[in-house]
């Protein structure tokens, strides 16, 4: 097993991890309360909400910003040999705003898609839906980054490692978030 490749994969995906955590943190600390409005504005599809009241503009906007900020930090860290070594991209040459947007917004978009499917199955917000709760935020960045960075695609094996490790990291993160009263879900 190539631990450096796994480290590189997880380092690349840091913006998505932070984007995925941002909505819960923002809610916990009551940041940008004026954006705490449901994305689906209360509309329903076949008798149930599109996404639910817990999927807010605050989460989408602050999560996307978190993703962009993490890529910006990765650009700064790229000056150091270790971070240059573990980077898939040359952060000095890529459009970091666009990459951060694709990863951050993509993570939230993937989560939103599976939230829509959860509502169709009448699964309540916060209720566990393994493995989809743990992988939804991976599929969005996978699609968007591969779509817009065709000449600089990330190796499929990196995405597989991201999927495997993120499944467990998401579960651990939710437990820690639950204990810290930042998240409503243990799983």
N, C-alpha and C positions, 0 to 999 in steps of 0.2 A: 504494500500500500504506500503510495507516494503522499506523505503527510504535507509536503510543501504544496502540492497541487490542491489538496483539500483546503489548506490554509488560504491559498490564493482564491479559491472558489468562494470561501466564506467572506474573505475580505472584500471581494468584488460585490457581494450581496449585502454588505452592511447597510447601504442606504435603504434597502427594502425592510430590513429588520427594524430600523429606527422609524421608518414611515409607518410600519404596522403597529408599533408601540405608541406612536404619537397621539392617536385619538383617545386612548385610555388615559394617558398622562394628562392631556389637555382637559379631559372631562374631570379628572380627579382634582386638578388644581384650578378648575374653573377659568381656564384661559379662553379668551375670545368668545365669551358667552353669547355675543350678538350673532355668532355664526352657528350656534347650537340649534339649528333648524333642520328638520328631516329633509334629506335629499328628495325623497319621493313626495314631499309636501302633503302627506296624508292620503295620496291617491292609492287606489287598490286595483288589483288585477285578479279577476275571478274570485272576488270575495276576501282576499287577504292583501296586506300591504305589499307594495313592490319590494321594499327592503326592510321597512320597519323604522320606528322613530329613533332608534339608536344609531342609525347611519346618517350622520349629519354633515353639513357643509364644513363645519369646524374640523371634523376628522379628515375629510378629503383635502381641504386646503392646508391645514397644519401638517398633515402627514406628508403631503407632496413637498412642502417647504422643508420638512425634516430630511427627506431624501436628497433634495438639492444641497442642503447644508452639509450633509455627510460627504457627498461627492466633492464639494468645495474643500472640505478638510482633507480628503484623500489627495486632492491636487496639491495642497500645501505639503503634505507628508511625502509626496512623490519626490521631493528634493533630497530625501534621505535614502541612501542605498538599500536599506532593508525593505522599505516600502516600495521602492522602485522594483525590487526583486519579486515581491509578492503581488504586484499589480498585473492584471491582464491588459489594461489599457495604459497608454502614455497619457496621463491626466493633464500634461502640459499641452497636448495637441488636440484632444477631443473637446467638443463643446460640452463643458461640465454642466451648464444649466440644462441642456437638452438631455444629457445622459441621466442626470439627477431626476429630472422630470419623468423620464421613461421608467426608471426603476421605482421611484417613490410613488408616482401616480399609478403605475402598473400594478404595484403590490396592492394598493387600495382598490383598484378596479377588479382585480382577481377576487379579492375578498368580497366586494360588492356583488359580483356575479354569483358566487356561492351563497351569499345571503339571499339573493333573489330565489335561488333554487330551494334553499331552506324554507322560505315562506311558502313555496309551492307544495312542499311536503308537510306543511303545518308544524314545523319545528320552531319552537319559540326562540326569540333572541337570547343568546347566552347559553342555550342548551347545546350540548355536545353533538357534533356530527363528524365523527372520526371516519376517514382521514381528511375530509374536505376542509374542515376548519383549519387544519394544519398545513395544507398545501395550496389553498386558494391564492394566497398572496405571492406564491412563487410563479404561478402560471401567467399572471399578467405581465410581470417584467420579462419573462421568457419570450412571450409573444411580441411585446413592443420592442425590446432590445434587438431581437433577431430580425424584426421587420425593418427597423430604421438603421441598424448598424450591420447591414448585409456584408460589407467588406471586412468587418472586424468582429465577426461572430464569435461568441464564446463557445468553446468545445462542448459537445453534448454530454461528455463525461463530467464536466464541471457542473452542469445543470443537474445531473443525476446525484452528485454528491451534495449539492445544495438541497435537493429534494429530501434526501435521506437525513442529513444532519438537521435541516430545518424542521422536519417532522418532530424530532425529539427536542430541539431547542425551543420550539413553539410551546410544547407541553410543559417544559421546565419553566419557561418564561411566564406562562399563564399561572402556574402554581406560585411563583415568586410574586407576581403581580397581585394575585388574590390575597396572599399573606400581607402584602404592603398596602392593601386596599386601593390598588390602582386599577384592578381588573375585576369584573364580576364573575369570571369563569375560572374554574380550577383546571380545566383541560383545554 
